[in-house]
Amino acid sequence: MQKLTILFLIILFSFACSQKEPVLFEDGLEDFPTLQRVLDSVDKYQVQILFTQIDRNEHMNPMMETFSFNLDDERYFYPASTVKLPVAILALEWLEEQNVDNLTLDTPMLTDSVRPSQLPAYVDKSSMDSLPSIGHYIKKILLVSDNDAYNRLYELLGQDYINQKLAEKGLNHTVINHRLSYPANEVENRFFNPIRFVDKSGNILLELPERTTEKVYSNPERPMIGRAYYAGDSLIETGMEFTFKNKFALSDLHGVVQRIVFPRSFMEADRFNLNEEHREFILKYMSMLPGESDFPKYEGPDYYDSYSKFFKFGTDKNPIPDRFRIFNKTGWAYGHLIDGSYFVDYENGVEFFVSAVIYTNQNETLNDNTYETEGIGLPFFAELGEYLYQRELNRKKILKPDFEGLKFEY
């Protein structure tokens, strides 16, 4: 019996060793020159890719298989605006936890100031009633990646709430510790403005004093990027340190998008605790195009359909065909381009998750505005999206997905 057991284990081990890792790129790259160029120079472009293939069972539940390319959650990159997505979602989770009568995502949110490094916010001319609110800030974040809107939700939640909540959900390669495009140092970023929520008559429904965090959320490995950087007009001949900058690993970004699209695919403790109305609110504005919004209103040539949709359409300023919807969040700073997406073609039953980051900074100088965004970055995302889309379009599926729960009035 012991010999048979040993023999069985040997056979099982041999079978396991013979199984190949899922291959993301198999053939056909000759039609995607920028994608091929980047894949051939992974060290130069510091590219990381996650792709999740989806099949549906008879109950329309997703069955997901994830492929990775050059993934390394310990390798730091600057996540830029992608951090706005989990903060927007957590703002709704926080809202539900308050359990205050008449406190909704549309309740006016008035931000005060008690320190020189803080700015108040009492009006928002882009909203229907000219008042700021959690819901309106989230719209601005997801439609055009508004920095001030993110900063206001960051000030509402504070570092402790944000980082502890994300860690509880198994997102363990994330640090969120600062406002964006805002002149505050690491100490000032640990103080959070007083905030009042009021009804239409100005009566206070909920008031938060100034808060602070004692814990220091940082990147202890003290990551450095580049060989030089500009601070104002001065060139500093050393790499820029990102110890007190945000961190959001690609697998965590990918996981956030998956959690909001298919929450039941995760253990309850790992989900965002949102009611269905709030989850659909996030999904609607993740997928809405800037020109489809009335409040806030985004017009003119600057806000084309692919303004924040890199995959497949990143180099094309023409309208995106109606059959496509991309539920995503992008980031763009210091030569890094990042996009985490759930990509859908309603007509052809195509759906997949894809997240990627690329670094396009050949001269290794930060803040000089000479990044290869147009020449390498956006073409890479467009070709990667097209490659994966064609792969899924031609892949045979037993059951076509039902997208009814993912169609919204825009």
LOBAKE-830831 format. One line per 4 residues: their letters; for each residue z, y, x of C-alpha. Coordinates in Angstrom, 3 decimals, m for minus. Layout:
BEGIN
A	Z Y X ~ ...
//
This chain:
BEGIN
MQKL	0.000 0.000 0.000 ~ 0.876 2.402 2.821 ~ m2.495 1.718 4.524 ~ m4.344 2.386 1.252
TILF	m2.439 5.643 0.806 ~ m3.302 6.758 4.326 ~ m6.945 5.788 3.813 ~ m7.050 7.754 0.550
LIIL	m5.612 10.834 2.245 ~ m8.147 10.580 5.071 ~ m11.020 10.372 2.582 ~ m9.599 13.288 0.575
FSFA	m9.187 15.379 3.716 ~ m12.707 14.586 4.880 ~ m14.117 15.554 1.482 ~ m12.210 18.833 1.490
CSQK	m13.425 19.669 4.990 ~ m17.009 18.976 3.987 ~ m16.906 21.575 1.206 ~ m18.624 24.790 2.184
EPVL	m17.175 28.215 1.596 ~ m19.040 30.089 m1.129 ~ m21.978 31.954 0.406 ~ m22.576 35.475 m0.809
FEDG	m25.890 36.161 0.928 ~ m28.275 33.234 1.050 ~ m31.849 34.544 1.233 ~ m34.171 37.297 0.071
LEDF	m32.670 40.056 2.202 ~ m36.074 41.021 3.617 ~ m36.552 43.162 0.499 ~ m33.283 45.036 1.135
PTLQ	m33.612 46.650 4.593 ~ m30.524 48.879 4.470 ~ m28.348 46.067 3.174 ~ m29.651 43.809 5.943
RVLD	m29.038 46.514 8.548 ~ m25.428 46.931 7.439 ~ m24.747 43.194 7.283 ~ m26.120 42.841 10.804
SVDK	m23.745 45.548 12.110 ~ m20.435 44.864 10.389 ~ m18.347 46.318 13.218 ~ m20.268 49.589 13.217
YQVQ	m20.173 50.031 9.445 ~ m16.803 48.312 8.864 ~ m18.261 46.876 5.683 ~ m16.199 44.730 3.307
ILFT	m17.522 43.178 0.101 ~ m15.983 41.273 m2.819 ~ m18.163 39.741 m5.527 ~ m16.912 37.809 m8.550
QIDR	m19.316 35.582 m10.458 ~ m18.451 35.076 m14.143 ~ m19.162 32.242 m16.547 ~ m17.815 31.980 m20.094
NEHM	m16.290 28.935 m21.756 ~ m16.688 28.027 m25.422 ~ m13.938 30.537 m26.327 ~ m15.739 33.304 m24.385
NPMM	m12.919 33.385 m21.840 ~ m14.158 34.324 m18.361 ~ m14.175 31.740 m15.582 ~ m14.373 33.620 m12.308
ETFS	m15.347 32.601 m8.787 ~ m14.940 35.190 m6.043 ~ m17.033 35.486 m2.879 ~ m16.085 37.713 0.035
FNLD	m17.855 39.140 3.059 ~ m15.927 40.429 6.067 ~ m12.831 41.002 3.939 ~ m9.707 42.076 5.805
DERY	m6.884 43.614 3.774 ~ m5.023 44.518 6.972 ~ m7.865 46.700 8.299 ~ m7.246 50.252 7.183
FYPA	m9.874 52.435 5.554 ~ m9.307 55.684 3.705 ~ m9.568 54.874 m0.027 ~ m10.372 58.434 m1.147
STVK	m10.652 58.788 m4.939 ~ m10.366 55.087 m5.770 ~ m6.567 55.526 m5.904 ~ m7.036 57.649 m9.018
LPVA	m7.814 54.568 m11.112 ~ m4.417 52.807 m10.818 ~ m2.607 56.145 m11.201 ~ m4.534 56.864 m14.420
ILAL	m3.691 53.420 m15.799 ~ m0.035 53.727 m14.805 ~ 0.197 57.100 m16.550 ~ m0.515 55.299 m19.831
EWLE	1.934 52.532 m18.976 ~ 4.571 55.211 m18.316 ~ 3.706 56.893 m21.611 ~ 4.304 53.712 m23.585
EQNV	7.643 53.164 m21.845 ~ 8.996 56.556 m22.997 ~ 9.038 55.577 m26.685 ~ 9.335 59.217 m27.785
DNLT	8.199 60.202 m31.276 ~ 4.908 62.147 m31.290 ~ 4.470 61.733 m27.533 ~ 0.868 60.560 m27.125
LDTP	m1.915 60.782 m24.590 ~ m3.044 63.990 m26.354 ~ 0.381 65.735 m26.295 ~ 0.231 68.985 m24.291
MLTD	1.614 68.434 m20.789 ~ 2.845 71.608 m19.082 ~ 3.488 71.426 m15.357 ~ 5.915 73.922 m13.844
SVRP	6.551 75.000 m10.252 ~ 9.845 75.456 m8.403 ~ 8.695 75.210 m4.778 ~ 6.154 77.240 m2.765
SQLP	4.072 74.088 m2.280 ~ 3.788 73.493 m6.045 ~ 1.293 74.929 m8.522 ~ 1.885 75.213 m12.277
AYVD	m0.613 74.095 m14.929 ~ m0.254 75.516 m18.435 ~ m3.876 75.628 m19.618 ~ m7.043 73.583 m19.250
KSSM	m10.118 75.407 m20.524 ~ m12.196 72.201 m20.415 ~ m10.159 70.555 m23.197 ~ m10.768 71.028 m26.916
DSLP	m7.527 72.950 m27.431 ~ m7.413 74.500 m23.917 ~ m4.239 72.552 m23.171 ~ m3.715 69.895 m20.489
SIGH	m2.628 66.381 m21.461 ~ m2.400 62.910 m19.946 ~ m5.485 61.816 m21.859 ~ m7.572 64.790 m20.777
YIKK	m6.555 64.372 m17.142 ~ m7.608 60.717 m17.301 ~ m10.995 61.674 m18.752 ~ m11.607 64.104 m15.880
ILLV	m10.553 61.494 m13.327 ~ m12.819 58.761 m14.652 ~ m15.830 60.936 m15.511 ~ m16.170 63.024 m12.338
SDND	m13.167 62.085 m10.159 ~ m11.352 65.393 m10.600 ~ m8.771 65.928 m7.833 ~ m6.476 68.305 m9.717
AYNR	m6.278 65.887 m12.656 ~ m5.153 63.122 m10.300 ~ m2.607 65.431 m8.660 ~ m1.035 66.208 m12.044
LYEL	m0.580 62.540 m12.893 ~ 0.751 61.897 m9.385 ~ 3.312 64.656 m9.998 ~ 4.206 63.137 m13.356
LGQD	4.828 59.619 m12.053 ~ 6.091 60.170 m8.493 ~ 5.745 57.869 m5.514 ~ 8.528 55.460 m6.438
YINQ	7.107 54.649 m9.861 ~ 3.529 54.293 m8.632 ~ 4.218 52.112 m5.618 ~ 6.880 49.939 m7.213
KLAE	4.764 49.268 m10.297 ~ 1.733 48.267 m8.254 ~ 3.798 45.976 m6.035 ~ 5.305 44.315 m9.127
KGLN	1.778 43.486 m10.271 ~ 0.935 41.740 m7.011 ~ m1.049 44.631 m5.540 ~ 0.636 44.414 m2.181
HTVI	m1.839 46.202 0.080 ~ m1.505 49.631 m1.501 ~ 0.379 52.791 m0.547 ~ m0.017 55.966 m2.603
NHRL	1.824 58.893 m1.082 ~ m0.057 62.182 m1.423 ~ m1.974 64.613 m3.566 ~ m5.705 64.984 m2.895
SYPA	m7.438 68.058 m1.428 ~ m4.126 69.864 m1.529 ~ m2.248 71.632 1.304 ~ 1.032 69.716 1.209
NEVE	2.574 67.796 4.097 ~ 4.207 64.373 3.844 ~ 7.614 65.900 3.001 ~ 6.265 68.199 0.278
NRFF	4.342 65.277 m1.198 ~ 7.689 63.595 m1.895 ~ 8.683 66.358 m4.340 ~ 7.281 66.306 m7.867
NPIR	6.959 69.259 m10.221 ~ 9.056 69.747 m13.365 ~ 7.031 68.831 m16.457 ~ 7.381 69.521 m20.185
FVDK	5.657 67.757 m23.050 ~ 5.516 69.959 m26.145 ~ 4.199 69.721 m29.682 ~ 1.636 72.148 m31.123
SGNI	4.434 74.570 m32.024 ~ 5.793 74.598 m28.486 ~ 8.849 72.467 m29.248 ~ 9.856 70.301 m26.296
LLEL	9.437 66.569 m26.902 ~ 10.286 65.445 m23.370 ~ 11.331 67.394 m20.299 ~ 11.355 66.124 m16.718
PERT	13.156 68.031 m13.972 ~ 11.851 68.279 m10.426 ~ 12.150 64.852 m8.851 ~ 11.946 63.534 m5.326
TEKV	11.751 60.213 m3.545 ~ 14.034 59.253 m0.685 ~ 11.946 56.305 0.424 ~ 9.104 57.040 2.816
YSNP	5.883 55.328 1.753 ~ 3.635 55.200 4.795 ~ 1.359 52.985 6.859 ~ 3.678 51.764 9.637
ERPM	0.774 50.517 11.766 ~ m0.166 54.213 12.239 ~ m3.913 53.746 11.711 ~ m6.335 56.018 13.570
IGRA	m9.913 56.746 12.525 ~ m12.666 58.259 14.644 ~ m12.691 59.751 18.123 ~ m12.324 63.406 17.112
YYAG	m11.827 65.560 14.033 ~ m11.959 69.161 12.910 ~ m8.800 70.921 11.757 ~ m10.188 74.138 10.332
DSLI	m12.526 75.463 13.032 ~ m10.749 73.621 15.848 ~ m12.100 70.354 17.252 ~ m9.287 67.930 18.078
ETGM	m10.429 65.465 20.734 ~ m8.586 62.438 19.404 ~ m8.735 60.182 16.391 ~ m7.177 61.292 13.111
EFTF	m3.907 59.577 12.209 ~ m3.543 58.176 8.679 ~ 0.138 57.183 8.697 ~ 0.895 59.421 5.715
KNKF	m2.378 58.886 3.892 ~ m3.091 56.663 0.920 ~ m3.990 53.013 1.390 ~ m5.777 50.870 m1.205
ALSD	m7.189 47.619 0.159 ~ m10.462 46.372 m1.280 ~ m8.879 43.282 m2.840 ~ m6.371 45.507 m4.670
LHGV	m9.131 47.780 m5.987 ~ m11.094 44.713 m7.102 ~ m7.944 43.348 m8.723 ~ m7.215 46.545 m10.634
VQRI	m10.696 46.547 m12.171 ~ m10.362 42.867 m13.079 ~ m6.924 43.401 m14.630 ~ m8.132 46.161 m16.945
VFPR	m11.318 44.297 m17.999 ~ m9.841 40.793 m18.370 ~ m6.041 41.170 m18.538 ~ m5.509 37.676 m19.973
SFME	m6.983 36.163 m16.812 ~ m3.782 37.201 m15.011 ~ m0.168 36.167 m15.304 ~ 1.728 38.510 m17.624
ADRF	3.775 39.936 m14.740 ~ 0.583 40.926 m12.913 ~ m1.008 42.799 m15.817 ~ m0.863 46.465 m16.696
NLNE	1.391 46.844 m19.721 ~ m0.931 48.725 m22.037 ~ m1.528 48.436 m25.735 ~ m5.113 47.731 m26.749
EHRE	m5.837 51.325 m27.727 ~ m4.879 52.588 m24.274 ~ m6.750 49.791 m22.473 ~ m9.903 50.614 m24.441
FILK	m9.417 54.310 m23.649 ~ m9.485 53.503 m19.927 ~ m12.514 51.244 m20.276 ~ m14.427 53.787 m22.351
YMSM	m14.067 56.531 m19.770 ~ m14.577 54.217 m16.801 ~ m18.018 53.466 m18.244 ~ m18.938 56.826 m19.792
LPGE	m21.524 58.962 m18.015 ~ m20.733 62.642 m17.337 ~ m23.439 63.913 m19.699 ~ m22.033 61.848 m22.585
SDFP	m18.770 63.805 m22.671 ~ m18.182 66.891 m24.831 ~ m14.614 67.705 m23.740 ~ m14.721 68.035 m20.804
KYEG	m18.376 69.057 m20.725 ~ m20.448 68.299 m17.623 ~ m23.943 69.710 m17.594 ~ m26.710 70.593 m15.194
PDYY	m28.363 68.791 m12.325 ~ m25.111 68.186 m10.425 ~ m23.787 65.690 m12.994 ~ m26.558 63.106 m13.189
DSYS	m25.920 59.600 m14.576 ~ m25.301 57.961 m11.202 ~ m22.933 60.721 m10.038 ~ m20.142 58.141 m9.788
KFFK	m22.152 54.913 m10.153 ~ m23.121 53.689 m6.682 ~ m24.177 50.076 m7.297 ~ m27.890 49.658 m8.121
FGTD	m28.344 53.302 m9.168 ~ m26.717 55.198 m6.286 ~ m29.960 56.661 m4.899 ~ m31.623 57.348 m8.260
KNPI	m30.903 60.541 m10.219 ~ m32.946 59.437 m13.217 ~ m31.141 58.377 m16.426 ~ m29.555 54.922 m16.300
PDRF	m31.112 52.643 m18.971 ~ m28.895 52.127 m22.020 ~ m28.580 48.373 m21.562 ~ m26.515 48.887 m18.406
RIFN	m22.846 49.857 m18.296 ~ m20.750 50.114 m15.159 ~ m16.953 50.191 m15.536 ~ m15.886 51.492 m12.153
KTGW	m14.201 53.937 m9.803 ~ m15.712 55.353 m6.632 ~ m14.355 57.082 m3.559 ~ m16.031 59.200 m0.904
AYGH	m14.307 60.817 2.120 ~ m14.202 60.855 5.947 ~ m17.415 58.815 6.083 ~ m16.055 56.093 3.800
LIDG	m17.829 55.202 0.572 ~ m16.097 52.807 m1.818 ~ m16.905 51.492 m5.268 ~ m15.072 48.940 m7.401
SYFV	m17.107 47.911 m10.453 ~ m17.561 45.619 m13.405 ~ m21.333 45.626 m13.903 ~ m22.915 44.719 m17.245
DYEN	m26.445 44.292 m18.615 ~ m25.897 43.874 m22.360 ~ m29.439 42.739 m23.164 ~ m29.743 40.023 m20.537
GVEF	m26.141 38.786 m20.585 ~ m25.466 39.744 m16.969 ~ m21.915 40.537 m15.860 ~ m20.135 40.520 m12.520
FVSA	m17.463 42.291 m10.509 ~ m18.352 43.835 m7.173 ~ m16.352 46.022 m4.800 ~ m17.423 47.289 m1.400
VIYT	m16.525 49.770 1.314 ~ m18.712 51.111 4.104 ~ m18.028 53.575 6.931 ~ m20.947 55.838 7.823
NQNE	m19.846 58.093 10.661 ~ m22.023 57.469 13.685 ~ m20.613 60.272 15.823 ~ m17.020 59.223 15.010
TLND	m16.081 62.850 14.254 ~ m14.231 63.516 11.000 ~ m14.596 66.664 8.900 ~ m17.894 67.724 10.504
NTYE	m19.975 66.874 7.400 ~ m22.524 64.843 9.363 ~ m21.898 61.479 7.731 ~ m24.817 59.132 6.976
TEGI	m24.054 59.084 3.275 ~ m27.589 59.689 2.038 ~ m29.352 57.690 4.741 ~ m27.118 54.589 4.875
GLPF	m24.164 54.712 2.477 ~ m25.761 55.201 m0.928 ~ m28.856 53.063 m0.110 ~ m26.472 50.267 0.923
FAEL	m24.714 50.366 m2.459 ~ m27.987 50.625 m4.358 ~ m29.488 47.630 m2.551 ~ m26.319 45.553 m2.742
GEYL	m26.107 46.202 m6.479 ~ m29.759 45.312 m6.972 ~ m29.452 42.157 m4.857 ~ m26.471 40.899 m6.844
YQRE	m27.987 41.942 m10.147 ~ m31.180 39.960 m9.435 ~ m29.085 37.010 m8.307 ~ m27.185 36.998 m11.602
LNRK	m30.235 37.789 m13.732 ~ m31.917 34.648 m12.403 ~ m28.817 32.419 m12.461 ~ m28.782 29.980 m15.362
KILK	m25.721 30.153 m17.593 ~ m24.673 27.697 m20.256 ~ m23.270 30.393 m22.541 ~ m24.318 34.020 m22.836
PDFE	m21.323 36.404 m22.826 ~ m20.215 38.225 m25.948 ~ m19.844 41.914 m25.059 ~ m18.702 43.224 m28.437
GLKF	m15.253 44.105 m27.147 ~ m16.822 46.139 m24.347 ~ m19.101 48.398 m26.360 ~ m17.866 51.888 m27.165
EY	m19.047 54.977 m28.997 ~ m19.965 57.544 m26.355
//
